[in-house]
C-alpha cells in the first residue's frame, strides 16, 4: 500500500488525526526519548524487562515526533500499532529492518506488560536498547534534514 493510501485509510478509520506540526512538541518528544534511552541503559543491570520496555518507549516517542513532523498523530485505540504502521509506510525500504524490530518490540513489550509468563533476557534488552538508539538517531537526523533552518534543541 502506498503512503497516500495508508494515510487515507487510517484517517477514514479514525486511527490517525491531522495535527499541525509543532516544533516545541517535537523537541519535547525527542527529549523524552533521549531520557528513556538513558533510563533503559541505567536499568540494564537491574531489570532487563524494564530496560526493554523503556527502550521501546523511546522508539514510540521518537515515532510520535516523526508523525507530528508530518502533520499527524495517532487517535483512538491501537495508538502504538498506528505509530509502527505509520513508520512502516513513511520510511524508505532501507529502514524496513529497524521498523520490523520496532514492531517486534511493540508486541513483546505488550506481552511482558500484561502477561506474567514472559521474561526478557539481558541479550534481548541489550539488542532492544541498541535498536532504540539507532531508531531515535534516525528520527533526529530526518527531523534536522527536513528542517535545516529551524534551530532544534536535541
Secondary structure, 3 states (H helix, E strand, C coil): CCHHHHHHHHHHCCCEEECCCCHHHHHHHHHHHHHHHHHHHHHCCCCHHHHHHHHHHHHHHHHHHHHHHCCEEECCCCHHHHHHHHHHHHCCHHHHHHHHHHHHHHHHHHHHHHCCCCCCCHHHHHHHHHHHHHHHHHHHHHHHHHCCCCCCCC
